[in-house]
């Protein structure tokens, strides 16, 4: 294990409707974790099955960031209408837009089932992402964060989605280039 390896926090949500057998964000973390050797998992912390509730989910994520100071945070949430992993560049609340300081273009470079998105939605995903970005900014942490929307996983897409997610995680754990952040005040280029 590299002593200077970036530390990574991964989060996922629980289900929010009775007819949902699972949440794709948590399915992805489970599938990804099952494929990792123990030394890789030692650099990663998971907060799985967070409540689908903006205040409660963001409070747990922010408390963990404050306590453990990870270098990177990937907040994952299910997006039933999307077909690829989508790295969200920003979150919005009451006319305020907060941008991820992460160089998301670099994170997604060359991946077949991952793209950048500029719309984190209007549900708990956007609200949680906004509060986490706001907390990181207000406490002047160097942590880089993005929200990852995960499509419904099925036989046709699961292998490719897990492969892209693994590539992102490996880049975060081992690439020093990804430590460079973008300015938080301006929209990132795509």
Protein Blocks (a to p, Z undefined) as FASTA:
>chain_A
ZZklccddddddddfbfklmbdfklmmmmmmmmmpcfklmmmpccdehiacdfklmmmmm
mmmmmmnopabdcdddddfkbcbdcddfbdceehiacddfbdfklmmgopakbccdfbeb
jafklmmmmmmmmmmmmnopabdcdddddddddfklmmmmmmmmmmmmmmmmmmmklmpc
cdfkbccdZZ
